[in-house]
Amino acid sequence: MNVSPTVWVITIVVIGALFVFDFFAHVRTPHAPSLKESGSWSAVYIVIALLFGGFIWWQWGGTYGGEYYAGFVTEKALSVDNLFVFVIIMAKFAVPREYQQKVLLLGIVMALVMRGAFIAVGAAAINAYSWVFYLFGAFLIYTAIKLVRDAAGHDDAGDEDEGRIQKFVAKHLRSTEEYDSDKLFTKANGKRLATPMLMVLIVIGFTDVLFALDSIPAIYGLTEQPYIVFTANAFALMGLRQLYFLLGGLLDRLVYLSYGLSIILAFIGVKLVLHALHENTLGFINGGEHISVPEIPTALSLGVIVGVLVVTTVASLVWGRPADRDPEVDDREGGAQVASGDGTR
């Protein structure tokens, strides 16, 4: 897949322009988006993402088009899992509902910029060392097992990560505990102080980067093309803000999503290991020679990913029960509702 620097620049400019439009059209004026607004714009961004896949298919062929769609669906599914954490972060900081759009959008932009660095490093590593696929595959299988354990045992490791980030930021920033509209900084007694909005922004941004530790290897298991990896990530993140408000309380009912994601990550992990064996250059494995093992085609990957997501979503909605909530989080959510003047959530 030959992508010229001009195409890269145009793509980045267009993606940046979409984020700028989103900010000025929907986020600049603080408000709590309605279900209609969230649903319609979520659909718009999904359509844009699908049309872009059609462009890749037309420009570079069906193989790369299929890789993009498989990558986009995977990243979108993983981003929905991220929303559970975003809900908890918003509740812990009691962010008024009308201010949540801004911090979500800025956090997503920050995460995309940092993910770009991850993607570049991953591409360089793959080009230089084919054995990196062994590491990616093993990491995804480990992550899949951890997801199942966390889902079954309600592990609080994610909360610990957020707590460490929060403590680090609080230690290095002079801040106030009071919100000043949706401003990131305010002045008190002649001093410039960070508001809780900045703290939330940093926690969300870096938490999303932690999620990239499994999502970037996962998509590299579906394609080796940095252009597809970047654009699939960008379009998956682009509609995340709208999806946050659209799904709302539905998130609590997707109780089997983590199990579905663990199956997908394990599947991609196995796919990566098979690919690594096929391209093997490690001397202690088969004398450094390639191993004739079956490789999983992109069409099968896409079918497995979509199938697992459909089954786990339907199972969650039909047979699942809402996951147990932390009473302390519920109390804080109630505080956030009062602060926003909105009794529904």
N, C-alpha and C positions, 0 to 999 in steps of 0.2 A: 504494500500500500504506500504509494508515493504521495505525500502531502507537502505541497510547496510552502515556503515561509509566508507567501501572500495569503494562502488559504488559512493558515494558522492565525495570522494577524486579523483577517476579516472575521473569523469565527470568534476570537476573543473579544473583538470590538462589539459584535452583535450580541454576544452573551452579556457583556458589560452594559450595553444599552438597554437590554431587557430588565436588568436589575435596577438601573437608574429610573426607567419608566415605572417599574413597580413601586419604587420609593416615592416618586413625586405624585403618582396617580392614586396610591392607596395608603401609604405609610406616613407621609409628611404631616398630614393632619391626623392627630390621634383620635381613634374611634374603635369601637368594638365591631368587627365585621359581622354582617348578617350571614345566615346560612346560605342565602341566595348568592351573595357576593363571593363567599368562599368557594361554593360549589361551581359557579360559572367560571371563575378565574382558574380554579384547579383544573377544570376541563380544558380551558384554553391552553395552559402550559403543557398538559399531557398531549394535546393535539399537535402543538409545536414540536414536542419531542418526537412524536411518531412521524411527522412530516420530515423532520431532519433525518430520521432513519431511512426514509424513502430517498432522500437526497444521497446519502451514502451508498445505498443500494444501486441507484442510477449511475453514480459517478465511479464507484469502485467495484461494483458487482455484488451478487447475492451473498457470497461468503462473508464479506465484511459487513453487509447490511444485517445479516443474521447475528453476527457477533455483537453489533451495536444493540440490537433489540434484546438479546440475552443479557447483555451487560446493564442496559437501562432497567429492565424488569428486576434484576437482582439488586441493583443499587436502590431502586424505589422501595423494594420490600425491606431492605435493611434500614432505609431512612424512616419508614413507618415505625420500626422498632425503636429508633432514636426518639420518636415523639413521646414514648412513655417517660423517658428521662426528662425531656423538656417540660412535661406537665409537672413533674416533681420539683424541678428547679424553680419554675414560676410560682408554685405553691409555697415553697420554702422561703422565697424572698417576698411573698405576698405582692407580686407585681400586679397593679391594676390592669384589668382586662384591656382597656383602651390603649395602654402603653405597650402591650405585649408584641404587637406587630413590628414595631421598630426594632426592638432588641432581637427578635427572631431573624429579621431580614439582615441586619448588620452582622449577627453571629454567623449566619449562613454564608455571607460574602467572605467573612474572615476565614471560615473553614475551607471554602473553595480555594482561596489563595494558598493556604497552607497545604491543602491536598495537592495542588499543582506541584509543589515542591516534592511531595511524596511520590507522585506519578513520575516526575523526572528522574528521581533517584532509582525508582523501581525499573524504569526503562533502561537506564545506564547499567544497572546490575544484571539485568537479563541479557543485554547485548554482550556484556563482558564475561559473564559466568552462567552457563546453562544450568549448573547445579543449584542455582537459586530457586528453581522450581521445586526441588526437594524441600527446601526450607518453607516456601510458601504453602506447599501441600500439607506438610506436617503441622504448620501453625493453624491452618484452617480446620484440620481434623481435631486438633486440641481445642480450638475455639468452639467447635460444634459440641464437643463433650461438655465443655464448661457452660455453654448455653443451656443444655439439658439439666445440668446440676443446679444452675442458678434458678431456672424456671421451677424445678421441683422443690428446691429448698429455700426459695425467696432470699437468695444471697444478697448481702448489702455491699458487695465490693464496689459497685458503681457509685453508691453513696459516699464511700470512703474516698474514691478518686475525686469526686466533686468537692468534698470537704477539704482535701489537701490543696486543691486549686484555690478555693475560697480563702483559706488561711494564708497562703502565699501572697495572694493579691492584697488582702487586708493588711499584711505586714509591710508591704512596700508602697501602699497608697494612703494618703490622708483622705479620709472619707467621712461622710455623714450618713446617718441612718434614715434620713428623711428624703422622700422623693420630691423632686422639683419638676413637675410635669413629666415630660419624657426626656429631659436633659441628662446628659452624661456627667456634666460638671455644674456646680453651683457656687455661689459666694456666701460665706457666713463670717461675720466679724472681720471683713476685709480679706479673708483667706479663700483661696480657690480650692474647693474640695470635690472629690468624686462622689457622685450619688450612687445609691444601690443599683441604678440602671447600668452603670459601667461594670459593676461587679457581676451582674447577671450576664451581661454581654460577654465578658471574658470567660466566665464559667461555661456558657453555652458553646462559645467558639472552640475552646480547648477540649471540651467534652466531645464535640463532634470530630475533632482530630483524633481522639482516642478510638472513636468508632471506625475511623479510616484505617486503623491498624488491621482490621479484618476485611473491610470492604475493598480496599485497594488490591490486596493479594487475591481476593475472590474474583474481581473482574479481570485481573491478569490471568486467571485460570480459564477465562473465556475468550480472551483476545490478547495478543502481544503488541497491539498497535496503540501507542501513547495517545494518538488523536482520538481514537474511539474511547479509550479509558477516560480521558479528560472530558469529552463532550457528554458521555453517558453520566458521569458524575455531576457535571454542571446542570444538565436538564433534570436529573433526579432531585437535586437540591433546590432547583428553581421553584418548584411548586410546593416545597415543604411547608412554607408559612401558611399557605391557603389550606393545605391538608391538615395542619394542626388545628385550625378552627373548624374545619369541615367535619372531621371525625369526632372531636370533642369527647363526650362520654362514651362513644362507641369503642374507644381504645380499651376500656376496662373489660369489654366482652371478647376481645381477640386473645383469649387465654391460651390458645394453642399455637399462636404465631411463632413464639420462640422455638417450639419444637419443629415447626416447619422450616424456619431459618436454619436450625441446626442440621436438618437433613440436607438442605441446599448447600451449606458450607462444607459438610462432610463429602457430598457428592463432588463438588468442585475440587476439594482437597485430593480426593482419589484421582480425579481427572488430571490434576497437576502432577501427581506422582507418576502416573502412567506416561504422561508426556515427558517427564524428566528421565524415566527409564528408556523411553524411545530415543531420546537425544543424549543419552548418558555419555559423560566424558570422565567420570570419576574412576581412577585406577583400581580402587578396591572393590568396585562393583563390575563384575563380568570383564575384568581386565581392562576397563576403560572403553569397552566396545558397546555399541548400541544394542539394546535388547528388543527383540520383536514382541511387542505387547500390543493389544488392541487399543486404539485411541478413540475417545468419545467424540463423535461429530457435533458440530454446533447445533444442528437441528434437534438432536436428541437432548442436548443440554437445555435448550429453550423449552422443549416439551416437558422435561422433568421439573424445571423451575416453575413454570406456569401451573403445571398439574399439582405440585405440592402446595403452592400458594392457594389455589382454588379449594383444594380439599381441606386445608387447615382453617381457612377463613369460613367456609361453610360449616365445618365441624364446630368452630368457636361460636358462631351465631346460633346454631341449632341446638347443640348439646352443652356448650360451655356455660359456666357461671362466672360472673364478674370476679376478677382476682381480689383477694383481700387487700384492703387499703390500710395505710398507716394512719391511726386516729390523729396523730400530731399533724400529718400532712393535710388531712381533711379539715382540721381546725384552721390551718393557715389558709387553705383554699377559701374557707368561709370568710376569713378576713380580707382576702383579695377581692371577693365578690362585693363585700360591703364598701371597700375602698373605691371600686369601680362603679358603684351605684347600680350594679346589675345583679339581680337575684337569681338569674339562671346561668348555667355554665355548660 
